[in-house]
């Protein structure tokens, strides 16, 4: 007989104490009730400001010192990756913090390229940007998407002025598109977004992705590897993904087929290529 059933009636005999109504109490009932009524565990919300810190830099164009907000290494949790290799993290959009901007001369670049400026390029920046630029102050605890977009535009301007390689300009366009996508996602998560603004962001994202595609195709033909920190196989996959996004299915299909038979391609890239192939076939059915 189960243990719980043995407890039934063990309080019988309370009538003599005037407590006959309590004879059938479940002696563990109160404890079980307390157990079920335990408050839910408190989930600590991740604050963006806790994932960044201020770091000092020296500008290679004017030698001025400044600080910028950057993401703490290893603190943000990866939650997924988009088809075009945009990594998504919990509680923060790292794309907002990948620009280093000197407030004195207006030189701005993605962190990967910030120190790689030649004397000729520095001279071009000083002549064509520094003399007229008005850099905003960014004193809030975190960068807003509007502020981040402003910073990226200056990065692209400086890249054009200093005659940067096609791959660098393509990478700036790609990350700008990721930033705009993150902005749109944040508006949707907040609820009741401005539909007109969402349409504008989507249109701008498409324009940036088209320019990223053009730049990477040009760079693929004229530059060596690694490119933007990526090897040849990864760049080919990225071009394929951007081509598919731009409905250039013939280009995307050929690159995907090549990746699937490339012995140098990792299992992960091949899996992504297979997923992209399926997406291309689905999209072509809708034409």
C-alpha positions in Angstrom: 0.0 0.0 0.0 1.4 3.5 -0.9 2.9 5.5 1.8 0.5 8.4 1.3 -2.6 6.1 2.0 -1.1 5.0 5.3 -1.4 8.6 6.6 -5.2 8.6 6.1 -7.0 8.5 9.5 -3.9 8.9 11.6 -5.6 12.0 13.1 -8.8 10.2 13.9 -9.8 10.6 17.5 -9.7 14.4 17.5 -13.4 14.6 18.3 -12.6 14.4 22.0 -10.5 17.5 21.6 -13.3 19.3 19.8 -11.3 19.2 16.5 -13.2 16.5 14.7 -13.4 18.7 11.6 -9.7 18.4 11.3 -9.5 14.6 11.5 -9.1 14.2 7.7 -6.4 16.7 7.1 -3.6 15.8 4.8 -0.6 16.2 7.0 1.7 17.0 4.0 -0.8 19.2 2.2 0.4 22.5 3.7 4.0 21.7 2.8 3.1 20.6 -0.8 1.1 23.8 -1.2 4.0 25.9 0.0 6.2 24.0 -2.5 3.9 24.8 -5.4 3.6 28.4 -4.4 7.3 29.1 -4.5 7.9 32.3 -6.4 9.2 31.9 -9.9 12.9 32.3 -10.3 13.9 35.8 -11.1 15.5 36.0 -14.6 18.1 38.7 -14.8 17.6 40.8 -17.9 20.7 41.4 -19.8 21.6 45.1 -20.1 23.4 46.2 -23.1 25.5 48.6 -21.1 26.9 45.7 -19.1 28.3 44.1 -22.2 30.4 47.1 -23.3 33.2 49.3 -22.0 35.1 52.4 -22.9 38.5 51.9 -24.5 41.1 54.5 -25.4 42.6 54.8 -28.9 45.2 56.9 -30.7 44.1 58.2 -34.1 46.5 57.2 -36.9 45.5 60.3 -38.9 45.9 63.2 -36.4 47.6 61.4 -33.4 44.7 62.5 -31.1 43.5 60.4 -28.3 39.9 59.4 -27.9 37.7 56.7 -26.3 35.0 54.5 -27.9 32.5 52.0 -26.7 33.4 48.4 -27.6 31.9 45.0 -26.8 33.5 43.0 -24.0 35.2 40.0 -25.4 33.4 36.7 -24.7 30.6 38.3 -22.7 27.8 38.3 -25.3 26.0 35.0 -26.0 25.6 33.9 -29.6 22.0 33.0 -30.4 22.1 32.5 -34.2 23.5 33.4 -37.6 21.7 34.8 -40.6 22.1 33.4 -44.1 24.5 36.2 -45.0 26.7 35.4 -41.9 25.4 38.1 -39.6 25.9 36.8 -36.1 23.1 37.6 -33.6 23.7 37.9 -29.8 21.6 38.1 -26.8 21.1 41.5 -25.3 23.3 43.4 -27.8 23.9 44.1 -31.4 27.7 44.2 -31.8 27.4 45.9 -35.2 26.7 49.1 -33.3 30.1 49.0 -31.6 32.4 48.1 -34.5 33.1 51.7 -35.6 36.1 53.7 -34.2 35.6 57.4 -34.8 38.1 60.2 -34.0 36.1 63.2 -32.9 39.1 65.6 -33.7 39.7 64.9 -37.3 36.7 62.8 -38.3 38.6 59.7 -39.3 36.4 56.6 -38.9 36.9 53.0 -39.8 35.7 49.6 -38.8 37.9 48.3 -36.0 39.5 45.7 -38.3 40.8 48.5 -40.5 41.3 51.4 -38.1 45.1 51.2 -37.8 45.7 50.2 -41.4 45.8 53.7 -42.9 48.8 54.9 -45.0 50.3 58.3 -45.0 48.7 59.1 -48.3 45.3 58.0 -47.1 45.7 60.1 -43.9 46.6 63.1 -46.0 43.4 62.6 -48.1 41.3 62.4 -44.9 42.8 65.6 -43.5 42.2 67.4 -46.8 38.8 66.2 -47.7 37.1 65.4 -44.4 38.8 66.9 -41.3 38.5 70.5 -42.5 34.7 70.4 -42.7 33.4 67.5 -40.7 31.3 68.1 -37.5 31.4 65.0 -35.3 28.5 64.5 -33.0 29.1 63.7 -29.3 28.1 60.2 -28.2 27.8 60.6 -24.4 24.9 58.2 -23.7 25.6 54.9 -22.0 25.0 53.0 -25.2 25.0 53.9 -28.9 21.5 54.2 -30.3 20.8 52.7 -33.8 20.5 56.2 -35.2 23.9 57.1 -33.8 25.4 53.9 -35.0 24.0 54.6 -38.5 25.6 58.0 -38.5 29.0 56.6 -37.5 28.8 54.0 -40.3 28.0 56.6 -42.9 31.2 58.5 -41.9 33.1 55.2 -42.2 31.9 54.7 -45.7 32.7 58.3 -46.6 36.2 58.0 -45.3 36.7 54.7 -47.1 35.8 56.3 -50.4 38.0 59.4 -49.7 41.0 57.3 -48.8 40.5 55.1 -51.8 40.1 51.9 -49.8 40.1 48.5 -51.4 36.9 47.1 -52.8 36.8 44.4 -50.1 36.9 47.0 -47.3 34.1 49.1 -48.8 32.0 45.9 -49.4 32.5 44.9 -45.8 31.4 48.3 -44.6 28.2 48.0 -46.8 27.6 44.5 -45.5 27.9 45.5 -41.8 25.7 48.6 -42.5 23.0 46.3 -43.8 23.3 44.1 -40.7 23.0 47.3 -38.6 19.8 48.3 -40.4 18.4 44.8 -40.0 19.1 44.9 -36.3 17.4 48.3 -36.0 14.3 46.9 -37.7 14.2 43.9 -35.5 14.5 46.0 -32.4 11.6 48.1 -33.5 9.5 45.0 -34.1 10.4 43.5 -30.8 9.4 46.7 -29.0 5.9 46.4 -30.5 3.7 48.7 -32.7 6.6 49.8 -35.0 6.3 52.6 -37.5 5.6 50.8 -40.8 6.9 53.6 -42.9 10.2 53.5 -41.0 10.4 49.7 -41.4 10.0 50.0 -45.2 12.7 52.7 -45.3 15.1 50.5 -43.3 14.3 47.5 -45.6 15.0 49.5 -48.7 18.3 50.9 -47.3 19.3 47.4 -46.3 18.7 46.1 -49.8 20.8 49.0 -51.3 23.7 48.2 -48.9 23.6 44.5 -49.7 23.6 45.2 -53.4 26.7 47.4 -52.9 28.3 44.7 -50.7 27.7 42.1 -53.5 29.3 44.3 -56.1 32.3 45.1 -53.9 33.0 41.5 -53.0 32.7 40.3 -56.6 35.2 43.0 -57.7 37.5 42.1 -54.8 37.2 38.4 -55.6 38.8 39.1 -59.0 41.5 41.5 -57.9 42.5 40.9 -54.3 44.1 38.0 -52.3 43.0 36.1 -49.3 42.3 36.2 -46.4 39.7 39.0 -47.2 38.0 40.8 -44.4 39.2 38.0 -42.1 37.5 35.4 -44.4 39.0 32.6 -46.5 38.2 32.0 -50.2 35.5 29.4 -49.5 33.7 31.7 -47.0 33.8 34.6 -49.4 32.4 32.5 -52.2 29.5 31.4 -49.9 28.9 35.0 -48.9 28.8 36.1 -52.5 26.3 33.3 -53.2 24.1 34.4 -50.3 24.2 38.0 -51.4 23.5 37.0 -55.0 20.5 35.0 -53.9 19.2 37.9 -51.9 19.5 40.1 -55.0 17.6 37.4 -57.1 20.8 36.6 -59.1 19.9 32.9 -58.9 22.2 31.8 -61.8 25.3 33.2 -60.0 24.2 31.9 -56.6 23.4 28.5 -58.0 26.8 28.1 -59.7 28.7 29.2 -56.5 26.6 26.8 -54.3 27.3 23.9 -56.7 31.0 24.6 -56.6 31.0 24.8 -52.8 29.2 21.5 -52.4 31.9 19.8 -54.4 34.8 21.7 -52.9 37.0 19.5 -50.8 38.4 22.6 -49.0 34.9 23.6 -47.8 34.2 22.7 -44.2 31.1 20.7 -43.2 29.6 23.8 -41.7 29.9 25.8 -45.0 28.6 22.9 -47.0 25.6 22.7 -44.7 25.0 26.4 -45.2 25.3 25.9 -48.9 22.7 23.2 -48.9 20.3 25.4 -46.9 21.0 28.2 -49.4 20.3 25.9 -52.3 16.9 24.9 -50.8 16.1 28.6 -50.3 17.0 29.4 -53.9 14.8 26.6 -55.2 11.9 27.8 -53.0 12.3 31.4 -54.2 12.5 30.4 -57.8 9.2 28.6 -57.5 7.6 31.9 -56.4 8.7 33.7 -59.6 
